Amino acid sequence: MPLFAKTPVEKMTEPYARRWWALLVLCLSLLIVVMANTSLIVAAPDMTRDLGLSSSDLQWVIDGYTVPYAALMLVLGAIGDKYSRRGALVLGLLIFVGGSVMGGLVDETSLVIVARAVMGVGAAVVMPATLSLLVAIFPRAERAKAITAWSATSGLAIAAGPLAAGWLLENHAWGSTFLMNVPVAVLGVVGALLLVPPSKAEGMGRIDYVGGLLSIISVGSLVYATIEGPHFGWGVGPITAAVVAGAGLSAFVAWELRHPNPMLNVRKFTERSFSGSMLAVLFFFFGTFGSIYYSTQFLQFVLGYNALETGIRLLPLAGAVFVGAAVTGRIAPKLGVKLVVGAGMVIGTVGVLLLTRIESGSTYTDFLAPLLLLGFAIGLSLSPATDTIMGSFPESELGVGGGANDTALELGCALGIAILGSLLATSYKDKLTDLVGGHLPAGALDTAKDSVGGGIAVAEQVAKNPQGGAEQAQTLLGAVHESFAHAIAHTSLVGGIIMAVGTLIVIAVLPGREHGAEEAARTTKERTETVDA
């Protein structure tokens, strides 16, 4: 057997012998892409102190990664299909390395945001490439199992990111959380060349670049408006972006319906299995990622855990993901996608709603059940939904299929953090104003209302002030903790309601087993006719 994987998948007469080793490389590549977001959650306090970040700055340090990541995946997935899926994976990892090195070495806010954006571009190349290569390499009989492993890796990264970042932050500056990506990405590049076979679409035709541009404009504008509007007010910028997103989406649909070789066949959304699975991924990550985002802040700011201790306390979530993945591998073929995905969304909704019990005196134990339920739900729901989405695309459009799935996932994450994060901030401000509004100078009150971290910093200053003292500082600190706990409970109620509505929509849209089998057979026939043509 040759050292390097040289034979293209399309020329293989039998399943690729080293496909499970190739899957390990694909999962490793996926791991660092997702960890790049989750590791920043625990690194944010150190970055805020060292760089003097405002809440707006911190939001764009986080979301500078999200905008290109979400906007570019569909187009870059198609380019990978056309020219080389493995080449796209390697190139994306190298771009990701460049952004990580830059982020680890710079010390200016604007440059950190640029570095995050470069990493987002790299991630937008890597993410759909991992999924399209997986589907191309594995025969249909093994594909569901491979996608289950891929999906479980996404859940693992939610806990692994904070844990790895927390361990580094014990003895190193926040820049180390960027640099930790470099050796893993380099290992991924080497592994891709050694173990992942070349693959590209045959007879794909010309890429629909106009449709691709319209998709970039639509998704990019939507994500920007979603981030900027709820957090910083619906001024000219966010409103303009929202209008552009709406107009761009309409133009994209109109163009794709008329194009003979569209970037994304939008008629797929008339297939209930496809549209239901896309909605499931979007709604699911809206609720779960937003909840994990603010739960982690409570562990750090209110309970006082450092970065490493916070990462350790997220490990039950990762364990629950693997349990859910093991369960779905056994029951999904027997019960069908609708029942398994619907059950997972119900469990995830319960996990979010359990956070409504959080109060200022809550401990880590109060977060344990929600984390376990959310992790189990991720493992249970994600792989059947992803398998259904990928099964809707012909071999020539696997990158586009991966891009569509990952865009729904990332859009759900962005919406969850932006909308629930904005609601959290507003609820916290209102409650804190009610509790201490008349007892603090205007400047100090504004700082305390900006974030829970700002409130704690003001309490520390009050403790050092001779006119304040320990008693007043403790009163303010108690008010900050109570306000943030109230904000989590209120936000979780809204998030849980949205998740519940989304669950009902998904259950209504997804077809039953009999109808789903007919739809799958029709899709298979259409794919066969496309290949024959």
Secondary structure, 3 states (H helix, E strand, C coil): CCCCCCCCHHHCCCCCCCHHHHHHHHHHHHHHHHHHHHHHHHHHHHHHHHHCCCHHHHHHHHHCCHHHHHHHHHHHHHHHHHHCHHHHHHHHHHHHHHHHHHHHHCCCHHHHHHHHHHHHHHHHHHHHHHHHHHHHHCCHHHHHHHHHHHHHHHHHHHHHHHHHHHHHHCCCCCCHHHHCHHHHHHHHHHHHHHHCCCCCCCCCCCCCHHHHHHHHHHHHHHHHHHHHHHHHCCCHHHHHHHHHHHHHHHHHHHHHHHCCCCCCCHHHHHCHHHHHHHHHHHHHHHHHHHHHHHHHHHHHHHCCCCHHHHHHHCHHHHHHHHHHHHHHHHHHHHHCHHHHHHHHHHHHHHHHHHHHHCCCCCCCHHHHHHHHHHHHHHHHHHHHHHHHHHHCCCHHHHHHHHHHHHHHHHHHHHHHHHHHHHHHHHHHHHHHHHHHCCCCCHHHHHHHHHCHHHHHHHHHHHHHCCCCCHHHHHHHHHHHHHHHHHHHHHHHHHHHHHHHHHHHHHHHHCCCHHHHHHHHHHHHHHHHHHHHC
